[in-house]
C-alpha cells in the first residue's frame, strides 16, 4: 500500500483490499446470501488491486491494439495485435468463472470441484466480481459483457449451444485466432450499429440471404452483405449480428425485409477465415485497451439465431444484460475515482493541514462517497432483480429489470463522468497526467453512456416500458411507495413524479421533452429508498436531503451544506483500510 512521502507526494492507492474496504459491497453480498462465492471474490479483489495488476492495466491501455489487415504476401488476415498485458487481464477474468456465473443453473462440463453450487446470490456475486474488475481495468469488460449477455440467446439454440457451451463457460483464456471447434475458450461480440442509423437499428441495411437456394430458417446458414460502423471486439470468436432477411442475393426488396439475428463466426465451418473484413480500428477517446472496429461483410457466413423477423427482440435480450453491465461498469469507475480521491486527500497536505481535514474538501469527498454508494446499491438491486425475475410471478423484480435498468444506465453513467472529473480535481495536476489512473477513468467514463443506447434512448425506453406494461409500472410504483413510507421527502418526491407522469401521459410532446428530468427524479427516488433500506442513517439522511429535499443541489459536488457529523460519519465509513 502506497504511503505519503516526506515531499508531500502521494502515490495512487494500490495493494489494498477493495472488497474488505468497501462496507456497502460486503453488505450487498451478505443480503444476497452470496457467501459460497466470497472466498473467490476476496482473492479476485486482492489481485485486481495489486501493483502488478495495475501495471498490466496501464500497459494494456498505453499500448492499444493495432490492426494488421494483410500478411507479408498480401493475403487478407484481419488480425489485431494486442499487448501481452491485455491477454493477461482477460485470462484473470476468465479464471474467476464470471462469464457464466449468473446462469449457474445449467451444468458445465469439467467444472472444478471447488465451484460453488447454483444457489441464490449468483447474480450479485457475478456483479461484485464485475464491479471489482472494473475498478482496475475497464476495457476488458467489453468482451466479458458481451459473452455473458449472449448466453441466454445462444442457449435457445440447442444445436449451436452444444458446439460452443464448453468454450463459452471455460475458465481458461485462449488467445489463438482459430476456428471455434479448435478453441478451448470463446469470446462473443455483437454487431448492430451502422453509420446511417446509429441507435436506430431498424434503419440497418446489412442483408442476409440463405445459403441453400431452397430457403433458410432457424439454424440455417446464410451469407451476409453490408457493413457495421461499430463492431465491438473484432477478434471475438463470433458475433451476434442484426441483418435483414432477404430471399436471395438479388432480392430487389431486401431493404424492406424483416430484421433477424445471426451468429457470425470469425472462421467458417470449412476452416476458411470468414469474410468479415476489418476496415479500421476506431481511435476512441477512452476504452483504449479494447479493440472496436468498422467492418464489411463480403458474403460472410452466418447462422440464423432466434425467430425469423424478430432480430430486434432477439438482440435486445442480450442488450438488457449489457445495459446492466454499463451501470455496474460506471459504478466501478465512480468507486475507484472516489477511493483515489479519499486516499490522496488523507495523505496530502495543503495550507497547513491534511486535505481531508479541511471543511470544503470534506464536503466534496462526502458527496462523492454518497454518489458512489447510491450507484452501487442501485446496481446490486438491479442484479438481484435479474435473478429474481427468472421465477414466475415476480412482477416487482421484472419491473426493476425492465424499467429501472435503462433509467439507471441513463443516470449512473452520466454521474460517473461528472464525478470522475471532480475526483481528478482532488488530485490536482497529478490527476490530469496520463500516468494517473484518474485520467484513464475520466476518458473511460463516457463510453457507458453511449454504448447500448445513449441517454435519450434510455429515457425513451423507460417511457415505452411504462406505457406498454402497466402491471410492471404499478408494481414498481407500489415498491417505491413501500420504500418511501417513513420518509416524508421521498414520499413527496414520489408524489410529484406521479402527478407529473399523469400530466405527461396526456401530452406526447411533453412526455418526450420532459423525459430526462422525470427519469432523473425516478432514479433519485429509487436510490433514496435503497439508501434508507441499506445505508447507515447518516448516509441516507445526507443523500435524501441533498438529492430530494427542498434545497437539493445536483450541480457540482460539495455544494449542499451537509452537517459536520454527517460528513465525519460518511468519510469514516467509505474507505476502511487495514493499516
Secondary structure as the mmCIF struct_conf table of DSSP 4:
data_model
#
loop_
_struct_conf.conf_type_id
_struct_conf.id
_struct_conf.beg_label_comp_id
_struct_conf.beg_label_asym_id
_struct_conf.beg_label_seq_id
_struct_conf.end_label_comp_id
_struct_conf.end_label_asym_id
_struct_conf.end_label_seq_id
STRN STRN1 UNK A 4 UNK A 4
TURN_TY1_P TURN_TY1_P1 UNK A 6 UNK A 7
BEND BEND1 UNK A 8 UNK A 8
STRN STRN2 UNK A 10 UNK A 10
HELX_LH_PP_P HELX_LH_PP_P1 UNK A 11 UNK A 13
BEND BEND2 UNK A 15 UNK A 16
TURN_TY1_P TURN_TY1_P2 UNK A 18 UNK A 21
HELX_RH_AL_P HELX_RH_AL_P1 UNK A 23 UNK A 31
TURN_TY1_P TURN_TY1_P3 UNK A 32 UNK A 33
HELX_RH_3T_P HELX_RH_3T_P1 UNK A 35 UNK A 37
HELX_RH_AL_P HELX_RH_AL_P2 UNK A 38 UNK A 48
TURN_TY1_P TURN_TY1_P4 UNK A 49 UNK A 49
BEND BEND3 UNK A 50 UNK A 50
HELX_RH_AL_P HELX_RH_AL_P3 UNK A 51 UNK A 62
BEND BEND4 UNK A 63 UNK A 63
STRN STRN3 UNK A 66 UNK A 70
TURN_TY1_P TURN_TY1_P5 UNK A 72 UNK A 73
BEND BEND5 UNK A 74 UNK A 74
STRN STRN4 UNK A 76 UNK A 81
HELX_RH_AL_P HELX_RH_AL_P4 UNK A 84 UNK A 95
TURN_TY1_P TURN_TY1_P6 UNK A 96 UNK A 97
BEND BEND6 UNK A 99 UNK A 100
HELX_RH_3T_P HELX_RH_3T_P2 UNK A 101 UNK A 103
TURN_TY1_P TURN_TY1_P7 UNK A 104 UNK A 105
BEND BEND7 UNK A 106 UNK A 106
TURN_TY1_P TURN_TY1_P8 UNK A 109 UNK A 110
TURN_TY1_P TURN_TY1_P9 UNK A 113 UNK A 114
HELX_LH_PP_P HELX_LH_PP_P2 UNK A 115 UNK A 117
BEND BEND8 UNK A 118 UNK A 118
TURN_TY1_P TURN_TY1_P10 UNK A 120 UNK A 121
HELX_RH_AL_P HELX_RH_AL_P5 UNK A 122 UNK A 134
TURN_TY1_P TURN_TY1_P11 UNK A 135 UNK A 136
BEND BEND9 UNK A 138 UNK A 138
TURN_TY1_P TURN_TY1_P12 UNK A 139 UNK A 140
HELX_RH_AL_P HELX_RH_AL_P6 UNK A 141 UNK A 154
TURN_TY1_P TURN_TY1_P13 UNK A 155 UNK A 156
HELX_RH_AL_P HELX_RH_AL_P7 UNK A 158 UNK A 169
BEND BEND10 UNK A 171 UNK A 172
HELX_RH_3T_P HELX_RH_3T_P3 UNK A 180 UNK A 182
BEND BEND11 UNK A 184 UNK A 185
STRN STRN5 UNK A 188 UNK A 191
TURN_TY1_P TURN_TY1_P14 UNK A 195 UNK A 199
HELX_RH_3T_P HELX_RH_3T_P4 UNK A 201 UNK A 203
STRN STRN6 UNK A 207 UNK A 210
BEND BEND12 UNK A 211 UNK A 212
TURN_TY1_P TURN_TY1_P15 UNK A 213 UNK A 214
TURN_TY1_P TURN_TY1_P16 UNK A 218 UNK A 219
STRN STRN7 UNK A 221 UNK A 232
TURN_TY1_P TURN_TY1_P17 UNK A 234 UNK A 235
BEND BEND13 UNK A 236 UNK A 237
STRN STRN8 UNK A 238 UNK A 246
BEND BEND14 UNK A 247 UNK A 248
TURN_TY1_P TURN_TY1_P18 UNK A 249 UNK A 250
TURN_TY1_P TURN_TY1_P19 UNK A 252 UNK A 253
HELX_RH_3T_P HELX_RH_3T_P5 UNK A 254 UNK A 256
BEND BEND15 UNK A 257 UNK A 257
HELX_LH_PP_P HELX_LH_PP_P3 UNK A 258 UNK A 258
STRN STRN9 UNK A 259 UNK A 265
BEND BEND16 UNK A 266 UNK A 266
STRN STRN10 UNK A 267 UNK A 267
TURN_TY1_P TURN_TY1_P20 UNK A 269 UNK A 270
BEND BEND17 UNK A 271 UNK A 272
STRN STRN11 UNK A 273 UNK A 273
HELX_LH_PP_P HELX_LH_PP_P4 UNK A 274 UNK A 274
BEND BEND18 UNK A 275 UNK A 275
STRN STRN12 UNK A 276 UNK A 281
BEND BEND19 UNK A 285 UNK A 286
TURN_TY1_P TURN_TY1_P21 UNK A 288 UNK A 289
BEND BEND20 UNK A 290 UNK A 290
STRN STRN13 UNK A 292 UNK A 305
BEND BEND21 UNK A 306 UNK A 307
TURN_TY1_P TURN_TY1_P22 UNK A 308 UNK A 309
HELX_RH_AL_P HELX_RH_AL_P8 UNK A 311 UNK A 347
STRN STRN14 UNK A 349 UNK A 350
TURN_TY1_P TURN_TY1_P23 UNK A 351 UNK A 352
STRN STRN15 UNK A 353 UNK A 354
HELX_RH_3T_P HELX_RH_3T_P6 UNK A 355 UNK A 357
BEND BEND22 UNK A 358 UNK A 358
HELX_RH_AL_P HELX_RH_AL_P9 UNK A 359 UNK A 388
TURN_TY1_P TURN_TY1_P24 UNK A 389 UNK A 390
BEND BEND23 UNK A 391 UNK A 391
TURN_TY1_P TURN_TY1_P25 UNK A 392 UNK A 393
HELX_RH_AL_P HELX_RH_AL_P10 UNK A 395 UNK A 399
HELX_RH_PI_P HELX_RH_PI_P1 UNK A 400 UNK A 404
HELX_RH_AL_P HELX_RH_AL_P11 UNK A 405 UNK A 427
HELX_RH_3T_P HELX_RH_3T_P7 UNK A 428 UNK A 432
BEND BEND24 UNK A 433 UNK A 433
TURN_TY1_P TURN_TY1_P26 UNK A 434 UNK A 435
BEND BEND25 UNK A 436 UNK A 436
HELX_RH_AL_P HELX_RH_AL_P12 UNK A 437 UNK A 445
TURN_TY1_P TURN_TY1_P27 UNK A 446 UNK A 446
HELX_RH_AL_P HELX_RH_AL_P13 UNK A 447 UNK A 450
TURN_TY1_P TURN_TY1_P28 UNK A 451 UNK A 452
BEND BEND26 UNK A 453 UNK A 453
HELX_RH_AL_P HELX_RH_AL_P14 UNK A 455 UNK A 468
HELX_RH_AL_P HELX_RH_AL_P15 UNK A 470 UNK A 483
TURN_TY1_P TURN_TY1_P29 UNK A 484 UNK A 486
HELX_RH_AL_P HELX_RH_AL_P16 UNK A 488 UNK A 504
TURN_TY1_P TURN_TY1_P30 UNK A 505 UNK A 506
HELX_RH_AL_P HELX_RH_AL_P17 UNK A 508 UNK A 513
TURN_TY1_P TURN_TY1_P31 UNK A 514 UNK A 514
HELX_RH_AL_P HELX_RH_AL_P18 UNK A 515 UNK A 534
BEND BEND27 UNK A 535 UNK A 535
HELX_RH_AL_P HELX_RH_AL_P19 UNK A 537 UNK A 547
TURN_TY1_P TURN_TY1_P32 UNK A 548 UNK A 548
BEND BEND28 UNK A 549 UNK A 549
TURN_TY1_P TURN_TY1_P33 UNK A 550 UNK A 551
BEND BEND29 UNK A 555 UNK A 556
TURN_TY1_P TURN_TY1_P34 UNK A 557 UNK A 558
BEND BEND30 UNK A 560 UNK A 560
HELX_RH_AL_P HELX_RH_AL_P20 UNK A 564 UNK A 574
#
